[in-house]
Amino acid sequence: MDCERTECAGLFLESKAACVYKCISLQCYDEVYAHDELEEGEVDTERSRQFGFCFRKYFRQEQEARLEKQRKESDERKARVAAANEAERKRAAEARLAVDQKLA
């Protein structure tokens, strides 16, 4: 998502910066800026760095959660396939046994 060109396109200076930060990560914006928003002309490199750290932390957490979900779904699919294969093997064995019993 390109916040500067979409949601925040018509804004300028601090209003635009606040909009972009909110668009990128409302959670990090609230954590770093909500209690003391940027004022007109203010440059706060420390809070800007804090926002970057916060965003990277939450981004990594979201990635890890997505990967864990994908792993879990993959494991569940594998378990379903294994169960279906086992059921098919059992049916095939029962069918062979029935044929063998008829031939005997």
Disulfide bonds with the S-S distance in Angstrom:
Cys3-Cys23 1.99
Cys8-Cys19 1.97
Cys28-Cys54 2.14
